[in-house]
Amino acid sequence: MDILLLLGGLVLILLGANGLTDGAASTAKRFKIPSIVIGLTIVAFGTSAPELTVSVSSALKGSSDIAIGNVVGSNIFNTLMIVGCTALFAPIVITRNTLRKEIPLCILASIVLLVCANDVLLDKAPENILSTTDGLILLCFFIIFLGYTFAIAFNGNNESSGEEEISILPVWKSVLFMVGGLAGLILGGQWFVEGATGIARSLGVSESIIGLTLVAGGTSLPELATSIVAALKKNPEIAIGNVIGSNLFNIFFVLGCSASIVPMRMGDITNFDLLALVASGILLWVFGLFFAKRTITRIEGSVMILCYVAYTVALIFAS
């Protein structure tokens, strides 16, 4: 049964990603909204829905290891594996605005989480907890991020490449594709996580490892599918914007909501994981800034994938 859930979830995720990308790109062109804004908001929120569902439900059930590990692991997976795999299919061109503002904001989000999660080191507390106050602070950052994103839309001065490749669909079809795509992504993500978690627990794997690897990878499959499809359709802004937007949503909104509802103990999620999260964002920024003229090439994508494999191997051996 777990294997059927896992495979069925994967099919729904792939179908949903294709529909969501077509609908979102068409909407962006129809209303003259920069594609990067669509990637940072509608697509990012939709593909982050599995993380939100899993983290909030896990927090309410007292499984904070899965809730926090899901977000931290998903963001590492997004930055290294998704950008890396997408670059293997088609090199990703990063706009100057994304390189100067969005990626540094993503790194800042990781640093904010690192600070909030270090109560023992910074405050001499008995244990590390994401408190209700921490959750509200993260939600405040989320509101600032939304304000910045909509400012991009209203200014309308963002760079845009490949926009001529987008076909405008009828309004009803765009809405149908986006709603249907979101539904497929959310349901598919839930099925995949249930199947993967069931298999992992039958093998006796700890909740922190489940959260950082299987659950994180499962809930990040929508981002992976959406980014690869967007890149293949010559719309790299949605591909990179989806990853960055999802990472910001995951930290500021998903963890913000979860911690605001129920304070969460960090448990087995350590500074090694949080520093790996910060380092992955810095690696993406360095590759975009210093090599190949703001393009993530296939070679750089391969390096990012190898970094994720190395992190996963270190995580398994550390456990």
C-alpha positions as CSV (number, residue, x, y, z in Angstrom):
1,M,0.0,0.0,0.0
2,D,2.8,2.4,0.9
3,I,4.5,1.8,-2.5
4,L,1.2,2.5,-4.3
5,L,0.8,5.8,-2.4
6,L,4.3,6.7,-3.3
7,L,3.9,6.0,-7.0
8,G,0.5,7.5,-7.3
9,G,1.7,10.7,-5.5
10,L,4.6,11.0,-8.0
11,V,2.2,10.8,-11.0
12,L,-0.1,13.5,-9.5
13,I,2.8,15.7,-8.7
14,L,4.2,15.6,-12.3
15,L,0.7,16.3,-13.8
16,G,0.0,19.0,-11.3
17,A,3.4,20.7,-11.9
18,N,2.8,20.9,-15.7
19,G,-0.7,22.3,-15.3
20,L,0.3,24.9,-12.7
21,T,3.3,26.1,-14.7
22,D,1.1,26.6,-17.9
23,G,-1.6,28.4,-16.0
24,A,0.7,30.6,-14.0
25,A,2.8,31.6,-17.0
26,S,-0.3,32.4,-19.0
27,T,-1.7,34.5,-16.2
28,A,1.6,36.4,-15.9
29,K,1.6,37.3,-19.6
30,R,-2.1,38.2,-19.8
31,F,-1.9,40.7,-16.9
32,K,1.7,41.8,-17.8
33,I,3.0,40.6,-14.4
34,P,6.7,39.8,-14.4
35,S,7.3,36.0,-14.5
36,I,9.6,36.2,-11.5
37,V,6.7,37.6,-9.4
38,I,4.4,34.6,-10.4
39,G,7.3,32.2,-9.5
40,L,7.9,33.9,-6.2
41,T,4.2,34.0,-5.2
42,I,1.5,31.8,-6.8
43,V,3.8,29.0,-7.9
44,A,5.9,29.1,-4.8
45,F,2.9,29.1,-2.5
46,G,1.3,26.3,-4.4
47,T,4.4,24.1,-4.4
48,S,5.0,24.9,-0.7
49,A,1.5,23.7,0.2
50,P,2.7,20.1,1.0
51,E,5.4,21.5,3.4
52,L,2.7,23.6,5.1
53,T,0.3,20.7,5.5
54,V,3.0,18.3,6.7
55,S,4.7,20.8,9.1
56,V,1.5,22.1,10.7
57,S,0.0,18.6,11.2
58,S,3.3,17.2,12.5
59,A,3.6,20.1,15.0
60,L,0.1,19.6,16.2
61,K,0.8,15.8,16.6
62,G,4.0,16.6,18.6
63,S,6.4,15.4,15.9
64,S,8.4,18.6,15.8
65,D,11.4,16.7,14.4
66,I,9.4,16.0,11.3
67,A,7.9,19.5,11.1
68,I,11.3,21.4,11.3
69,G,13.3,18.7,9.5
70,N,10.7,18.9,6.7
71,V,11.4,22.6,6.1
72,V,15.2,22.6,6.6
73,G,15.6,19.5,4.5
74,S,13.2,20.8,1.8
75,N,15.1,24.0,1.5
76,I,18.5,22.3,1.2
77,F,16.9,19.9,-1.4
78,N,15.4,22.9,-3.3
79,T,18.6,24.8,-3.5
80,L,21.0,22.0,-4.3
81,M,19.1,19.2,-5.9
82,I,16.3,21.1,-7.7
83,V,18.5,23.9,-9.0
84,G,21.2,21.3,-9.9
85,C,18.8,18.9,-11.7
86,T,17.1,21.8,-13.5
87,A,20.4,23.1,-14.7
88,L,21.2,19.6,-16.1
89,F,18.1,19.8,-18.3
90,A,18.6,23.5,-19.3
91,P,21.1,26.0,-18.0
92,I,19.4,28.6,-15.7
93,V,19.8,32.3,-16.4
94,I,19.5,34.4,-13.3
95,T,18.4,38.0,-13.6
96,R,20.4,40.8,-11.9
97,N,17.5,41.6,-9.6
98,T,17.3,38.0,-8.4
99,L,21.0,37.8,-7.9
100,R,21.2,41.1,-6.0
101,K,18.0,40.9,-4.0
102,E,16.0,37.6,-3.9
103,I,18.9,35.1,-3.4
104,P,20.5,37.3,-0.6
105,L,17.0,37.5,1.0
106,C,16.9,33.7,0.9
107,I,20.3,33.5,2.6
108,L,19.0,36.0,5.2
109,A,16.0,33.8,5.9
110,S,18.3,30.9,6.6
111,I,20.4,33.0,9.0
112,V,17.3,34.3,10.8
113,L,16.2,30.6,11.4
114,L,19.8,29.8,12.6
115,V,19.6,32.6,15.2
116,C,16.0,31.7,16.3
117,A,17.0,28.0,16.7
118,N,20.0,28.6,18.9
119,D,18.5,29.4,22.3
120,V,21.1,27.2,24.1
121,L,24.1,29.0,22.5
122,L,22.7,32.5,22.6
123,D,20.4,32.7,25.7
124,K,21.9,29.8,27.8
125,A,18.5,28.1,27.6
126,P,18.1,24.5,28.6
127,E,17.0,23.5,25.0
128,N,16.6,24.9,21.6
129,I,12.9,25.8,20.8
130,L,11.2,27.7,18.0
131,S,8.8,29.6,20.3
132,T,5.6,31.4,19.6
133,T,7.6,34.7,19.5
134,D,10.0,33.2,17.0
135,G,7.0,32.1,14.9
136,L,5.5,35.6,14.9
137,I,8.9,37.2,14.0
138,L,9.1,34.8,11.0
139,L,5.6,35.8,10.0
140,C,6.6,39.5,10.1
141,F,9.5,38.8,7.8
142,F,7.0,37.0,5.5
143,I,4.8,40.1,5.3
144,I,7.9,42.2,4.4
145,F,8.7,39.7,1.7
146,L,5.2,39.9,0.2
147,G,5.4,43.7,0.2
148,Y,8.7,43.6,-1.6
149,T,7.3,41.1,-4.2
150,F,4.3,43.1,-5.0
151,A,6.5,46.2,-5.3
152,I,8.3,44.4,-8.1
153,A,5.0,43.9,-9.9
154,F,3.8,47.5,-9.5
155,N,7.2,48.9,-10.6
156,G,7.2,46.7,-13.6
157,N,10.9,47.2,-14.2
158,N,12.1,43.7,-13.6
159,E,14.2,41.9,-16.3
160,S,12.3,39.3,-18.2
161,S,13.7,36.7,-20.5
162,G,11.9,34.1,-22.5
163,E,8.6,35.7,-22.0
164,E,7.8,35.5,-25.7
165,E,7.7,31.7,-25.4
166,I,4.6,31.8,-23.2
167,S,1.2,31.3,-24.9
168,I,-1.8,33.0,-23.5
169,L,-4.6,30.6,-22.6
170,P,-8.3,31.5,-22.1
171,V,-9.0,32.7,-18.6
172,W,-11.1,29.7,-17.7
173,K,-8.4,27.3,-18.9
174,S,-5.7,29.2,-17.0
175,V,-7.8,29.1,-13.8
176,L,-8.6,25.4,-14.4
177,F,-4.9,24.5,-15.0
178,M,-3.8,26.4,-11.9
179,V,-6.5,25.1,-9.5
180,G,-6.2,21.6,-10.9
181,G,-2.4,21.7,-10.8
182,L,-2.4,22.9,-7.2
183,A,-4.9,20.1,-6.2
184,G,-2.7,17.5,-7.9
185,L,0.5,18.9,-6.2
186,I,-1.1,18.9,-2.8
187,L,-2.8,15.5,-3.0
188,G,0.2,14.0,-4.7
189,G,2.6,15.4,-2.1
190,Q,0.5,14.0,0.7
191,W,0.3,10.5,-0.9
192,F,4.1,10.5,-1.5
193,V,4.9,11.5,2.0
194,E,2.5,9.0,3.5
195,G,4.0,6.2,1.4
196,A,7.6,7.2,2.0
197,T,7.2,7.7,5.7
198,G,5.4,4.4,6.1
199,I,8.3,2.6,4.3
200,A,10.9,4.4,6.3
201,R,9.3,3.7,9.7
202,S,8.9,0.0,8.8
203,L,12.8,0.1,8.4
204,G,13.2,1.8,11.8
205,V,14.5,5.1,10.7
206,S,14.4,8.1,13.2
207,E,11.9,10.9,12.7
208,S,14.6,13.5,12.3
209,I,16.2,11.6,9.4
210,I,12.7,11.0,7.9
211,G,12.0,14.7,8.1
212,L,15.3,15.9,6.7
213,T,15.4,13.3,3.8
214,L,12.3,11.4,2.7
215,V,9.6,13.8,3.8
216,A,11.7,16.8,2.7
217,G,12.4,15.2,-0.7
218,G,8.7,14.2,-1.1
219,T,7.3,17.6,-0.3
220,S,9.9,19.2,-2.5
221,L,8.9,17.1,-5.6
222,P,6.4,19.8,-6.7
223,E,9.2,22.3,-6.8
224,L,11.5,19.8,-8.7
225,A,8.8,19.0,-11.2
226,T,7.7,22.6,-11.7
227,S,11.2,24.0,-12.0
228,I,12.3,21.4,-14.6
229,V,9.1,21.8,-16.6
230,A,9.5,25.6,-16.5
231,A,13.1,25.4,-17.6
232,L,12.3,23.1,-20.5
233,K,9.6,25.5,-21.6
234,K,12.2,28.3,-21.8
235,N,10.9,30.2,-18.7
236,P,13.9,30.1,-16.3
237,E,12.5,33.0,-14.2
238,I,9.6,30.8,-13.0
239,A,12.1,27.9,-12.4
240,I,14.5,29.9,-10.2
241,G,11.8,32.1,-8.7
242,N,9.9,29.0,-7.7
243,V,12.9,27.6,-5.7
244,I,13.7,30.9,-4.0
245,G,10.1,31.7,-3.3
246,S,9.4,28.3,-1.9
247,N,12.4,28.5,0.4
248,L,11.2,31.9,1.7
249,F,7.7,30.6,2.1
250,N,9.0,27.5,3.9
251,I,11.0,29.4,6.5
252,F,8.9,32.6,7.0
253,F,5.4,31.2,6.5
254,V,5.4,27.4,7.1
255,L,7.7,27.5,10.2
256,G,6.1,30.9,11.2
257,C,2.6,29.4,11.2
258,S,3.7,26.1,12.8
259,A,5.7,27.8,15.7
260,S,2.9,30.3,16.2
261,I,0.4,27.5,16.8
262,V,2.6,25.2,18.8
263,P,6.2,25.9,20.1
264,M,8.5,23.3,18.5
265,R,11.6,21.7,20.0
266,M,14.5,21.4,17.6
267,G,15.3,17.9,18.8
268,D,17.8,16.2,16.6
269,I,17.9,19.1,14.1
270,T,21.3,20.5,14.8
271,N,23.5,23.4,13.7
272,F,25.1,21.1,11.1
273,D,21.7,21.0,9.3
274,L,21.1,24.8,9.7
275,L,24.6,25.7,8.6
276,A,24.2,23.4,5.6
277,L,21.1,25.4,4.8
278,V,22.9,28.7,4.9
279,A,25.9,27.3,2.9
280,S,23.6,26.0,0.1
281,G,22.2,29.5,-0.4
282,I,25.6,31.0,-0.4
283,L,26.8,28.4,-3.0
284,L,23.9,29.3,-5.3
285,W,24.7,33.0,-5.0
286,V,28.4,32.5,-5.6
287,F,27.8,30.3,-8.7
288,G,25.4,32.9,-10.1
289,L,27.6,35.9,-9.3
290,F,31.1,34.7,-10.3
291,F,30.7,32.1,-13.0
292,A,29.2,31.9,-16.5
293,K,27.6,35.4,-16.6
294,R,24.6,34.8,-14.2
295,T,24.0,31.3,-15.5
296,I,23.9,28.1,-13.5
297,T,25.5,25.7,-16.0
298,R,25.3,22.0,-16.2
299,I,28.7,21.7,-14.5
300,E,27.7,23.9,-11.6
301,G,24.4,21.9,-11.4
302,S,26.4,18.7,-11.1
303,V,28.5,20.2,-8.3
304,M,25.3,21.2,-6.4
305,I,23.9,17.7,-6.8
306,L,27.1,16.2,-5.4
307,C,27.0,18.6,-2.5
308,Y,23.5,17.4,-1.6
309,V,24.6,13.7,-1.9
310,A,27.6,14.5,0.4
311,Y,25.2,16.2,3.0
312,T,22.9,13.2,2.9
313,V,25.7,10.7,3.4
314,A,27.1,12.8,6.3
315,L,23.6,12.9,7.8
316,I,23.2,9.1,7.6
317,F,26.6,8.4,9.1
318,A,26.1,11.0,11.9
319,S,22.9,9.2,12.9
